[in-house]
Amino acid sequence: MRNNSKPRKAHHSYETKEQMIQRLKRIEGQVRGVSKMIDEDIYCDDILHQIMSIESAIKGVKSLLLEAHMKSCVVNQIKAGETEVIDELLKTINKMAK
């Protein structure tokens, strides 16, 4: 864990940020839709399929963010001599794999 109290910031391109934000907005809409389906007593199997679609969409955002993180944040920190970022990344990837 980092001792530095200064918060770190990501430095992603405008296009990458927009892509992630648009995907998350769609996911928000899907979640609201599932809530409405439950409220309207829609058949469980139909709801489960919608939830699986949400999970898939979240995985897509997660993959996009991981790629952007590795290409920008991790590279920049390694260039700055902050090699502990490698251990941090490995911990994150291990958690994601579970």
Summary of the structure (lengths in Angstrom):
residues: 98
radius of gyration: 17.7
end to end distance: 20.6
largest distance: 55.7
contacts: 216
relative contact order: 0.12
helix: 78%
strand: 0%
